[in-house]
Amino acid sequence: MPTTLPLFGAIPGGPEMLIILLVLVLLFGANKIPKLARSTGQAMGEFKKGREQVEDELQEMQDGERDDEDEIAADSTIDADSTGDTDNAALETDAEKN
């Protein structure tokens, strides 16, 4: 039975997380880590808003296409009805002449 490997490797556990946090403190300093986390959170929020806007616009475009198709179908029905009425009016006019 083949084993599957995770795409990015194993998820770091307790000791690995401590080493990562220690390296972050050494690189950025203890004062900058909260600011870095805050700005990362804000960037993720902005990305989510942008993604939702794009999804909404795509949904509106799809709904608009459906509405256009419905209007075309309704126009076709109206045209067919009006054509039938014109034919009947022409027949009545011909009948009156005879």
C-alpha positions, 0 to 999 in steps of 0.5 A, spaced: 500 500 500 503 506 497 504 511 503 502 519 501 507 524 503 504 531 506 505 536 500 509 541 505 512 536 510 510 535 517 507 540 521 512 542 526 510 540 533 512 543 540 520 543 540 520 545 533 515 551 534 519 553 540 525 554 535 522 557 530 519 563 535 526 563 538 529 565 531 523 570 530 525 573 536 532 574 534 531 576 527 525 581 529 526 583 536 520 582 541 517 589 540 516 588 532 513 581 533 506 583 535 506 589 530 508 583 524 502 579 527 497 585 526 499 587 519 499 580 517 492 579 520 490 586 516 493 583 510 489 577 510 483 581 512 484 585 506 485 579 501 479 576 504 475 582 502 478 583 495 476 575 494 469 576 496 468 582 492 471 579 486 466 573 487 460 577 488 462 581 481 462 574 478 455 572 481 452 578 479 455 577 471 452 570 471 445 573 474 445 578 469 447 573 463 441 569 466 436 575 466 438 577 459 437 570 457 430 570 460 429 577 457 430 574 450 426 568 451 420 573 453 421 578 447 421 572 442 414 570 445 412 577 445 414 577 438 411 571 436 404 573 439 404 580 435 406 576 429 400 572 430 396 578 431 398 581 425 396 575 421 389 575 424 388 583 423 390 582 415 386 576 415 380 580 418 381 586 413 381 581 407 375 578 409 372 585 410 374 587 403 370 580 400 
